[in-house]
Amino acid sequence: MIKSRRQLLFSETSVKPFNDPDLFNIFFDKQKTYDNLSTYAIPTVSVKTNTLKSINSACKNLTKLIHQHQGLTDFNSDIVMKDRFGAGGRYVFKFKSNKSKDMLAIVNKNPHISFIIQPFVNSISTPTDIRFIYLNGKIVQSYIRVAKSGEFRCNEHLGGLLTYLPLKDMSPSLVAKSALIANIINKKHSLFALDFIVSGSNNAYLLEGNTSPGLDWNVALTKNETEAKKLIQLVVSELAVRSKLRITRTYNAPVLPVEPENQDWQWAH
């Protein structure tokens, strides 16, 4: 459905995607993200069909990838199963090892979802992820998200706490790894986000990429509202440049309501 809507939208030649279509395809498909950036990403295997044999095969292949990985000790025996094309922490489940039948039950309950599996990353504290948002080849925003107590997903709508941090307060090695991935991607005129998770051994892994990073709109926190407006203004300014328009940048200007985080569409004009 989403794919057909996108094809219809961009069938009109006057409509141009804000982001590079190839980058969208790589990040929209979590299996492609891993295939293209396996050196930096969490081991990922697709569940081919809704059968116990397919799930057992996927788990076996994942085990092989983990044992071949230089960060073997960063992963525990738990398995995370998630929507291959999903976003926002939806259709994400965690299982203990040897729970193939439970995994099959979830697959059968959601026949419209294509699933991938990944190992759960060991951590020394509450599950936390780090996001760097890029525009025109530079990090324009950075923040961390911390899961609520008892939850392994860090998304705000699931109770996660988002905190903006300046780049200088981020780990230099993580910033360097992010820059390395951004250079490999080499889409300097695109808007995208790189999400990382850090293990208890202080090793960072690419969790996923996103060409439509969600806007935090927690008006209870002035800092978050301000930063969300800044990102909107950066995108609008870039659209103006591409459209050869001149605008006056002001962070106090009224803004339109925004969609929930991590929507499955691209900015377009």
N, C-alpha and C positions, 0 to 999 in steps of 0.2 A: 504494500500500500504506500509506504513512505517513498520507496524507489520510484513507483509509477507517478506519484505526485511531483517528485523532483524532475523527472523526465519531462512531464507536461510543462512545468514552470520554465525550464531552460530550453524548451523547444522554440520559444519565442526569442529570436536572435537579439532583440533589444535588451533582454534580461541577461545580465552577466553575474556570475558568482563572485562574491567578495573574496572567497578563498580558492586556492588551487584545487580543482576537482580530484586530482590524483592523491593529494594529501588528505582530502576528505575520505576517500575510499580506504586509505591505509588506516586512518584512525577510527572510522566508523566500524570497521571489522576488526575485532580484537585479535583474531587469529592472524590477520595480515599484519597487524601491529607487531606481533611477536615474530612472525616470519621475516619481517624487514629489519627488526631491531633486536634480534634474539640475544646479542651480546650484552644488552643492557636491561632487557625485560624479564619479567617473571616467566618461567616455563609455562607454556600454554598448549593444550591439546583439545581438538574439537571432538564432540560427541557426534558421531556420524548419523546414527539412527536411534529410534526409541526402543531398543532391545537391551536385555541384560548383557548379551554378548558384546554389543557395541560399547557399553559403559565399562565393562571389565577390560576391554581392549584399550580404551582411552586411558584408564587408570594405569594399566601396564606400561603404556607408552610414556605416560607422565613420569612414572617411577624411573624409567630409563633416562629421561631428560634430566631429572633431578640428580641422579647418581653421576651423570656426566658433567654436572655443573660445578664450577669452581667454588660456588658458595653453598655447597651441599648442606652444611650445618645451619644455614640461615632459614631452612624450611623444616616445618614439622610434619607429622603424618596426617594432619587435617587437610581436607580438600575443599576448595571454594569452587562452586559451580555457578556460573553467571551467564546472562544473556549475551551471546556473541555480538549482537548489534545493539545492546541496551545502553542505558545511561541513567544517572541519578540514583544509583543503588537499587534499582528495581530489578526483580527476578535474580537476586543474588542470594545464594544459600551456602551454608557451611556444614560439612559432614565429617564425622570421624572416619578413620580408615576402615575398609572392609564393610562399607555401608552401601554397596552397589544397589541393593533392592530399594533402599530409601531414595537413592538418587533416581532410580528408574521411576519411582512413584511420582516424583516432581516432574520429570520429563513427560510422563504420560498425562499429568494434570495440566501441562502447558504445551500442548502439541503445536502451537503457533510460534514457539520460541526455539531458536537454535542455540544450544548451550556449548560453552567451552569450560574446561576445568583447569585449575591452577593450584599449586601448593599454598598453604597458609604460611605467611612469613612470621618467623619468631620475632618477638619484640620484648623489650624489658619494661614497657609501660603500657598505658592505654593505647589502643590502635590509633595511629596518627598518620595522615598523609600530607604531602607538601605539594603545592601547585605553583608553577611559574607560568605566567601568561605572556606570550610573545606577540609583538606587532612590529612589522618591518624589521625583523631580525634582532630585536632587542626585548629584554624582559621589561614589561611596563607595570606589572603588578606581581606580588608574591604573597602567599599566605599559607597558613597551616590549618588543618581541620582535625579536631580531636573527637573521637567517638564518645557517646554518652556511656555511662557505666552499664556494663552487661551487653553492649552492642559492639560488633566488629566493623560495622560500616560507619564511615565518617560523615555522611551526607547531612546537611543541615535539617532537611525535612524529616530525618530519622533521629533527630536530637543532637547531632554533632555541633560542636562549637567552632566557629570560624574566627580566626584572628589574623589580621593583616600585619605583616612584618616587612620592614625595609630590607632590601637585598643585602645590606651590610651585616644584618643580624642573622642571615642564613649561613649554613655551613659552606665555606669556600669550595670544598671538594665536591659538594652537591651542586653548587652553581656551575662549577667547571664541567661536571658530567652532563648537566642539562645543556650547557653551551655546545658540548661535543655532539650531543644528539641533534640539537637544532642545526648544527653545521652539516651533519649527515643528511638531514631532511632537506636542507637547502631550499627552503621556500620563504625567502626573506621578505616577501611582500604579503604574507598571509597572517591572519590572526589565528593563534592556536595556543593550547595549554598543554603542558607536560606535567603529569601527576606522578609523584614518587612516593615510595614507602621505604622507610629505613629499618633495617633489621637490628636485633639486639647486639650484633657484632659491628654495628655502624656502617653496614654496607647498604647503599641505596639502589633500589630497583625501580625501573619505569613501570608504573602500574597501568597507565593508559595515556593516550593522547586524545585531544578533543579540539575540533575546529569550530565549535560553538560553545566556548566556556560560559557557564551560567553566571548570572549577575546576582551577587549577594544583595539582598534588599531588606536587611534587618533594621528597620527604622528605629528600633529601640537602642541601637548602637550608632551614634553619630558618625564615628569613624567608618563604619561599614557603608552607611548611606553615602557618605562623601566619596569613598573609593569607588562605589558602584557608578556614581555620576561621572567620575573621572574616566572610567573605562568607556562609558557611553560617549562622552565627548571625544575621546581618542578615536573611536570608531567613526563617529560623525565627521570629525576632521579629516580622517583618511578618505572617507567617501567624497567629501568636498574636493579634496586634492584630485582624486581620480575623475571627478566630474568637472574639474576646472572651475570650481566655485570658490568664492571667498566667504568665510564666515567669521564671526567674532566669538572666540572661545570664552565661555564663562561657566563656571561650575555652579552658579546660582540660577541658571536658566531652568525653567520648568521642563520636566521630562515626561515622556509617555510611560504608561505602565509597562512592566517587562514581564516576559514569560518565565515560568519556573525554570530552575537551573537545568543545564544540560539538555536542552531541547534537541531533537533530531532533525534540525534544519540548519541551513547556512544563511549568514547575512548575505543579502542580495540587493541590488539596486537597479 
